[in-house]
Amino acid sequence: MRSLKGSALKLSTNGKGGCSPGYEHAREKHPAKTRILVLEEHPLLRHGISDYLNAQPDMIVCGEVDTIPGAQSKIVECKPHLLLTALRLGNGDSLEFVKSLKAERPELLIVVYSAFEESIFAERALRAGADGYVMKKAPKEELVIAIRDILNGEIYVSRDVALRSFKKSLETRPETHPPLSPSAIENLSDREMHVFQLLGSGLSTRQIAHSLNLSVKTIESHRENIKHKLGLSSSRDLVELATKYLEETFLPSKKEALSGLGKKNVVRFPAA
């Protein structure tokens, strides 16, 4: 798992002009706030997140956007310290965006939040360059905790993801362990996971090709690769498995629905 190098982010409070009398004293009373850009395609959710973050004494939303191209323009305009982005698997590849953005702006901190299964997508997001991953079903306070921890030079994931990564690190000879069928899905590439999710959503090969701006032949090739990796013999089995996976991932179990969702324990990783 990637660790964030360097010390905690230092926010500059220097303006472009000169300082008025008493400026230093005022700056102590009103320290600079962390500037956050929110990328979310759903207006109600986007505005709700922004209102909540703006209510924090040390944070301010400097911009809201609903598309990746919009985010690229807004980053230049509002110069955020941190990008909060939803993980999307349809139009627009969020993980590829995170990769390219981190390469261009390594100083920009990135938090990904999603409803997608964290046991698979949290590590993918971190490998892409994100500094933290928060589930949409987490308590809202967890988002603020994640942001503050990341500003202090740490990365943020749930306890389950941290323990899973730790167990992997103990496997010095992974080839000696027989593969587990649930982990077969993790062997899919990011693009194959996109296609797998969309198949489970009921989209046809042609619809997926249109959604991802790829050729039908390319999607068919991805389908064949997915079947091979998952040990499936037919397209029908593939669609059934994808549908079942989405149902199990996004629909809470009866036990969970009855007990309610509590706050997750988290493990914070100090900067290297």
N, C-alpha and C positions, 0 to 999 in steps of 0.2 A: 504494500500500500504506500502511496506517495506521501511524503511529509513535506510540509511547507517550510522552506528555508528562509532564514532571515528573522529579524525581530518583528515585533508588532508594528502595524501600520502607524506612521506618524502623520498627523494631519496638520497641514500648514494653515496658519491664520493670518499670514501676511497679505495685505491687499496690494493693489497696483499703485495706489496713490500714497501720500504721506499720512502720518498718524496724527490725529487730533489730540489735544490735551486730554489726559486721563485715559487714553486708549489702552495702555498696558493694564490699568486697573480694571477697565471694562472687559478686557479679554479674559482676565482671570475669573470674572464673574460669569462670563458667557463663553465657554470654550467652544472651539469649532466643532460643528456637528459632522457626523459621517454622512457623506452624500451617497444616496442609493438610487440606482435606476431599476425600475420594475418592468420586467418583460412578461406579460401575461395576455393571452388573446381574449379572455372573457372580461368584459368591462366591469361587471359587478364585483368579481373576485379581485380584479386589479385595483379598483378604487378602495375596496375594503382593506386590502393589504397596505395600500398607501396611507390611508387614514390611520391605521394602527401604528405604522412605523413613524408617521409624523407626530404621533402623540408621545413618542419617546423623547426624553430630554436631550439625548445625545445623537439623534438621527433625524435626517430630513430627506424626503424623496425629491430628487432634483428633476425627475422625468418619469413618464409612463409611456410605454409603447406596446403594440400588439403584434409586431412582426420582427423577424431578425434583421431585415434591411433597415427598419425603423430604429432598431437598437443601435446598429452601426452608426447611423447618422447622429443619434441622440448622445452617444458616448462622446463624440467630438464636440457637441454643443454644450452639454452640461458637466462634462468631466467628473464622472462619479468615482468614488473610492471603491464602490462595491456594486456588482450587478446581481440582482435577484431574478432568476429566470426559471420558468416552468419547463419541464422536460416534455417535448412534443415528439411524437413518432409519425405524424402524418406529414403535412406540408411543412417543410423546413426541418432540417436535421439539427437538433439542439446540440448533440454531442460533437458533431463536426464544427458547429459554430463556436463551442467552447474551446475546442482544440485550436482553431485558427485565431480566436480572440486572445487566448493566453499566449500564443506565440508572438502576436503583435504587441500585446500590452501585458507583459508578465507581472507588472505591479498591480493590475486590476484584480481585485478579489471577486470570486464568483461563488454564489450559493445556488444550488439547484434544488428545487422542490418538486415533488411529483406524487402521483397516486400509484405509479408503477412499482412493482415489487422491489424493495430496496436490496434484498439479498443478491439480486442480479444487477440492478441499475446503479446502486450507490458506488460500487467499485468501478463500474464503467465510467461514471461521471468523474470520479476522482482521477482515474487514469487519463481522462480527456483533459484534465487541468483544473477541475472545480476544486474549491477549498472546503466545501461542505455539502451535505445532502440531507434534506429534511422531508419527511413524508407529509402530504397534505392533510392527513387525518391526525397529525400531531397537534397538541394544544398550541394555541397561538403564542404562548410565552416561550415555547421552545425555539421559535424562529428568532426571537430577539436574543436568546441565549446563544444560539448558533452564530449569529452575526457578531456578537461581542467576543466570543471565543476566537473566531477567525481573525478579528481585528487585533487580538492579542498574539497572533502568530501561530495559532493552532488550526487543526482541521476538525470538522465536526461530522460524526456519524453516530448511528444508534449503537447501543451496547451489543446487539445481536450481530451487526455487521463487523464490529471490532473483534468480537470473540471468534467469529468465523475466519477472519483474516489471520488472527493469531494462530488458530489451529492449522491453517494452511502453511504458515511459516515453520511449524514444527515438523512438517512432512519433508524430511531431507531427501527421501527417495520416493517421490510420488508414483513412480512406475510400479512399485511393489504393492500399491493399494488398488484393489479392483474398482473400476469406475462404478459410481452409483447412478442409477437411471435419472433421478431428479436433477443431478448436476449436468446431464447431457445438454440441457438447454443453455447452460453457461458457456458451452463450447461454440455457440453460434456467434458469428461476427455481429457488430452493431447493426449493419445493414440487414443481415438475416433476421435479427431480432425485430427490426422494423416490419419486415415482410410477415414474419410469424404473428406479430400482434395484429396486423391489419387483416390477415387471413382469419384470425379468431374473431375479428369484428364483423365478419360476414362479407368482406369485399372480395370481388373476383380478381383474377390476375390482371385483366385489363384496367379495372378500377384502381388497383394498386399501382400499376405502371403510370397511370395518369396522375395519381396523387403524389408520387415520388419523382415525377418528371423523368421516368426511365422507360426503356422500350419493353414491350411485352416479352420479347425473347430474354431480356436480362432478368425479369421477374421469374420467368419459367426456370431459368438457370438457378436462381436463388432457391426456388422451391425444391428443385432436385437436390441441391446441396443440403438443405434443411432436412429433407427426408433421409438422406444418407447419414447425417450426423445423429439423427434421432432414432435411427434404426427402423424407419417406417417403410412399408412396401407399397403403399398406394396414396394417391392424393386425397382420397376420402379420409384415410386414417390421419393424414396431416391436418386437415381442416377440423376434424373432430377433436384432435389433441389441442390444437390452437384455441378452439372455442372453450374447451374444458379448462385450459390454463387461464384464460381471461376470466372465466367465471370464478375460479378458485382464488384468483389474485385480487379481483375487485369487489366480489360479493362477500361480506363478512359472514363467518359461520354463525350458526344459531347460538352457540355458546358465547361467542364474542359479542353478538348483538344483545344478549341478555345481561352480560356482565358489564358492558360499556367499555369505552376505551380510556385507559388511564395514561398518564404521562410516561413516556419511555425513559428508561435509564440511558445515559449517554456516557461515552468514554471520550475524553479529550486527549488529543495527541499534541504534546509540546513541539515547538519548531525544532528542526535539527540544528 
